[in-house]
Amino acid sequence: MHRPAILTALPALVFAAGILTGCSKSPLYTDLTETQANEVQATLLSAHIDAQKAQMTKAKGWSIAVAHDEIPNAMAVLGAAGLPRQSLRTLGDVFPKESFVSSPLEERARYIFALSQEVQQTLMQLDGIVDARVHIALPERSLLDDKPQSASASVVIIQRPGANLELRETDIKAIVTDGIEGLKDVNRVTVKFFTRHAAAAVATAAANGTAMLLPVPVAAR
Protein backbone atom coordinates (compact mmCIF):
# COMPACT_ATOMS: atom_id res chain seq x y z
CA MET A 1 0.00 0.00 0.00
CA HIS A 2 2.76 2.47 0.95
CA ARG A 3 5.31 1.41 -1.69
CA PRO A 4 4.25 4.03 -4.29
CA ALA A 5 4.65 6.79 -1.71
CA ILE A 6 8.17 5.60 -0.88
CA LEU A 7 9.09 5.40 -4.54
CA THR A 8 7.73 8.90 -5.06
CA ALA A 9 9.85 10.24 -2.20
CA LEU A 10 13.08 8.71 -3.50
CA PRO A 11 13.74 11.31 -6.23
CA ALA A 12 13.29 14.09 -3.67
CA LEU A 13 15.76 12.41 -1.32
CA VAL A 14 18.30 11.98 -4.11
CA PHE A 15 17.86 15.62 -5.11
CA ALA A 16 18.34 16.77 -1.51
CA ALA A 17 21.45 14.62 -1.17
CA GLY A 18 22.82 16.18 -4.34
CA ILE A 19 22.27 19.66 -2.95
CA LEU A 20 24.01 18.75 0.30
CA THR A 21 26.93 17.25 -1.59
CA GLY A 22 27.24 20.35 -3.75
CA CYS A 23 27.21 22.56 -0.65
CA SER A 24 29.91 20.56 1.17
CA LYS A 25 33.31 22.18 1.50
CA SER A 26 36.69 20.70 0.64
CA PRO A 27 39.88 21.84 2.40
CA LEU A 28 41.91 24.17 0.20
CA TYR A 29 44.70 25.08 2.66
CA THR A 30 45.51 24.01 6.19
CA ASP A 31 48.05 25.02 8.84
CA LEU A 32 47.75 28.71 7.96
CA THR A 33 48.33 31.55 10.37
CA GLU A 34 45.26 33.64 11.08
CA THR A 35 46.68 36.50 9.01
CA GLN A 36 47.25 34.17 6.05
CA ALA A 37 43.76 32.72 6.41
CA ASN A 38 42.18 36.18 6.54
CA GLU A 39 44.02 37.27 3.39
CA VAL A 40 43.03 34.10 1.52
CA GLN A 41 39.39 34.31 2.59
CA ALA A 42 39.09 38.01 1.75
CA THR A 43 40.60 37.48 -1.71
CA LEU A 44 38.31 34.55 -2.50
CA LEU A 45 35.21 36.38 -1.29
CA SER A 46 36.16 39.37 -3.45
CA ALA A 47 36.24 36.95 -6.41
CA HIS A 48 32.71 35.72 -5.47
CA ILE A 49 34.00 32.37 -4.21
CA ASP A 50 32.43 31.28 -0.93
CA ALA A 51 35.34 30.46 1.39
CA GLN A 52 35.00 29.18 4.94
CA LYS A 53 37.69 29.87 7.53
CA ALA A 54 37.94 27.56 10.54
CA GLN A 55 40.38 27.00 13.36
CA MET A 56 41.92 23.53 13.29
CA THR A 57 41.06 21.33 16.25
CA LYS A 58 44.24 19.24 16.38
CA ALA A 59 46.67 22.06 15.53
CA LYS A 60 47.19 25.75 16.17
CA GLY A 61 46.65 26.77 12.56
CA TRP A 62 43.64 27.75 10.48
CA SER A 63 42.08 26.14 7.42
CA ILE A 64 40.26 27.45 4.35
CA ALA A 65 37.61 25.37 2.61
CA VAL A 66 35.60 25.95 -0.57
CA ALA A 67 33.09 23.99 -2.59
CA HIS A 68 34.77 21.11 -4.39
CA ASP A 69 33.89 22.41 -7.85
CA GLU A 70 35.31 25.83 -6.95
CA ILE A 71 38.82 24.52 -6.20
CA PRO A 72 40.27 25.21 -9.69
CA ASN A 73 38.94 28.79 -9.72
CA ALA A 74 40.06 29.35 -6.13
CA MET A 75 43.59 28.16 -6.88
CA ALA A 76 43.74 30.39 -9.95
CA VAL A 77 42.63 33.44 -7.96
CA LEU A 78 45.07 32.76 -5.13
CA GLY A 79 47.90 32.01 -7.55
CA ALA A 80 47.39 35.37 -9.25
CA ALA A 81 47.39 37.11 -5.88
CA GLY A 82 50.44 35.23 -4.58
CA LEU A 83 48.53 33.81 -1.63
CA PRO A 84 48.96 32.45 0.91
CA ARG A 85 52.08 34.49 1.53
CA GLN A 86 55.14 32.70 2.79
CA SER A 87 55.89 33.35 6.46
CA LEU A 88 59.19 35.23 6.53
CA ARG A 89 61.71 34.74 9.30
CA THR A 90 63.29 37.67 11.12
CA LEU A 91 66.78 38.03 12.55
CA GLY A 92 65.31 37.17 15.94
CA ASP A 93 63.91 33.90 14.56
CA VAL A 94 67.18 32.86 12.93
CA PHE A 95 69.33 33.89 15.92
CA PRO A 96 67.30 32.93 19.03
CA LYS A 97 68.87 33.78 22.38
CA GLU A 98 68.78 30.17 23.55
CA SER A 99 70.58 28.83 20.46
CA PHE A 100 73.79 26.86 20.87
CA VAL A 101 77.15 28.09 19.63
CA SER A 102 77.62 27.25 15.95
CA SER A 103 80.56 27.40 13.56
CA PRO A 104 81.54 30.69 11.85
CA LEU A 105 80.42 29.23 8.51
CA GLU A 106 76.98 28.40 9.90
CA GLU A 107 76.69 31.81 11.52
CA ARG A 108 77.58 33.51 8.24
CA ALA A 109 75.03 31.47 6.25
CA ARG A 110 72.30 32.14 8.79
CA TYR A 111 73.12 35.85 8.84
CA ILE A 112 72.90 36.16 5.05
CA PHE A 113 69.61 34.25 5.03
CA ALA A 114 68.12 36.36 7.81
CA LEU A 115 69.27 39.57 6.12
CA SER A 116 67.66 38.58 2.84
CA GLN A 117 64.41 37.79 4.67
CA GLU A 118 64.42 41.21 6.35
CA VAL A 119 64.90 43.04 3.03
CA GLN A 120 62.31 40.83 1.34
CA GLN A 121 59.79 41.63 4.07
CA THR A 122 60.33 45.36 3.49
CA LEU A 123 59.83 45.02 -0.27
CA MET A 124 56.61 43.06 0.26
CA GLN A 125 55.05 46.17 1.80
CA LEU A 126 55.10 47.98 -1.57
CA ASP A 127 51.79 48.12 -3.42
CA GLY A 128 51.57 45.84 -6.43
CA ILE A 129 54.12 43.25 -5.28
CA VAL A 130 52.86 39.67 -5.24
CA ASP A 131 56.15 38.12 -4.19
CA ALA A 132 59.82 39.03 -3.92
CA ARG A 133 63.12 37.19 -3.60
CA VAL A 134 66.41 38.70 -2.48
CA HIS A 135 69.75 36.96 -2.98
CA ILE A 136 72.73 38.52 -1.23
CA ALA A 137 76.44 37.97 -1.85
CA LEU A 138 78.67 39.12 1.00
CA PRO A 139 82.42 38.90 0.32
CA GLU A 140 84.76 37.60 2.99
CA ARG A 141 86.28 40.45 4.96
CA SER A 142 89.74 40.78 6.41
CA LEU A 143 90.88 43.25 9.05
CA LEU A 144 93.99 43.85 6.96
CA ASP A 145 92.00 44.73 3.82
CA ASP A 146 92.07 48.52 3.30
CA LYS A 147 89.57 48.39 0.43
CA PRO A 148 86.98 45.71 1.18
CA GLN A 149 84.97 44.46 -1.75
CA SER A 150 81.38 45.66 -1.92
CA ALA A 151 78.51 43.28 -1.33
CA SER A 152 75.97 42.68 -4.11
CA ALA A 153 72.32 41.70 -4.34
CA SER A 154 69.98 40.22 -6.91
CA VAL A 155 66.26 40.94 -6.55
CA VAL A 156 63.35 39.22 -8.29
CA ILE A 157 59.99 41.00 -8.16
CA ILE A 158 56.70 39.29 -9.03
CA GLN A 159 54.14 42.02 -9.65
CA ARG A 160 50.43 42.23 -10.33
CA PRO A 161 49.29 43.09 -13.87
CA GLY A 162 49.39 46.84 -14.40
CA ALA A 163 51.51 47.55 -11.32
CA ASN A 164 54.36 48.97 -13.47
CA LEU A 165 56.89 48.61 -10.67
CA GLU A 166 59.66 49.06 -13.21
CA LEU A 167 59.04 52.78 -12.69
CA ARG A 168 60.11 52.35 -9.06
CA GLU A 169 63.31 50.42 -9.78
CA THR A 170 65.42 53.24 -8.35
CA ASP A 171 63.45 53.17 -5.08
CA ILE A 172 63.72 49.39 -4.86
CA LYS A 173 67.49 49.53 -5.39
CA ALA A 174 67.77 52.21 -2.69
CA ILE A 175 65.80 50.07 -0.21
CA VAL A 176 68.06 47.08 -0.86
CA THR A 177 71.28 49.14 -0.73
CA ASP A 178 70.35 50.82 2.56
CA GLY A 179 69.22 47.54 4.10
CA ILE A 180 72.40 45.54 3.54
CA GLU A 181 75.57 46.29 5.44
CA GLY A 182 78.58 46.49 3.17
CA LEU A 183 76.50 47.25 0.07
CA LYS A 184 77.57 50.78 -0.81
CA ASP A 185 77.12 50.89 -4.58
CA VAL A 186 73.55 50.94 -5.90
CA ASN A 187 74.91 49.62 -9.20
CA ARG A 188 75.73 46.36 -7.41
CA VAL A 189 71.98 45.69 -7.13
CA THR A 190 70.14 44.05 -10.03
CA VAL A 191 66.35 43.93 -10.17
CA LYS A 192 64.26 41.74 -12.48
CA PHE A 193 60.50 42.16 -12.86
CA PHE A 194 57.95 39.49 -13.79
CA THR A 195 54.18 39.82 -14.04
CA ARG A 196 51.83 37.27 -12.50
CA HIS A 197 49.01 36.27 -14.88
CA ALA A 198 45.57 37.58 -13.99
CA ALA A 199 43.26 35.10 -12.27
CA ALA A 200 40.54 35.41 -14.91
CA ALA A 201 42.95 34.46 -17.69
CA VAL A 202 44.21 31.46 -15.75
CA ALA A 203 40.69 30.25 -14.97
CA THR A 204 39.70 30.58 -18.62
CA ALA A 205 42.77 28.64 -19.73
CA ALA A 206 42.03 25.90 -17.20
CA ALA A 207 38.43 25.67 -18.40
CA ASN A 208 39.60 25.38 -22.01
CA GLY A 209 42.17 22.74 -21.16
CA THR A 210 45.11 24.91 -22.22
CA ALA A 211 48.26 25.54 -20.23
CA MET A 212 49.62 28.89 -19.10
CA LEU A 213 52.90 29.76 -17.47
CA LEU A 214 51.87 30.64 -13.94
CA PRO A 215 54.13 30.74 -10.89
CA VAL A 216 52.98 28.03 -8.49
CA PRO A 217 51.67 29.31 -5.12
CA VAL A 218 54.24 28.73 -2.40
CA ALA A 219 53.05 26.34 0.27
CA ALA A 220 52.40 28.08 3.54
CA ARG A 221 55.02 27.51 6.18
Buried (B, 14 or more C-beta within 10 A) or exposed (E): EEEEEEEEEEEEEEEEEEEEEEEEBEEBBBBBBEEBBBBBBBBBEEBEBBBBBEEEEEEEBBBBBBBEEBBEBBBBBBBBBBBBBBBBBEEEEBEEEEEEEEEEEEBEEBBBBBBBBBBBBBBBEBEBBBBBEBEBBBEEEEEEEEEEEBBBBBBBBBBBBEBEBEEBBEEBBEBBBEBBEBBEEEEBBBBEBEBBBBBEBBBEBBEEEEEEEBBEBEEBE
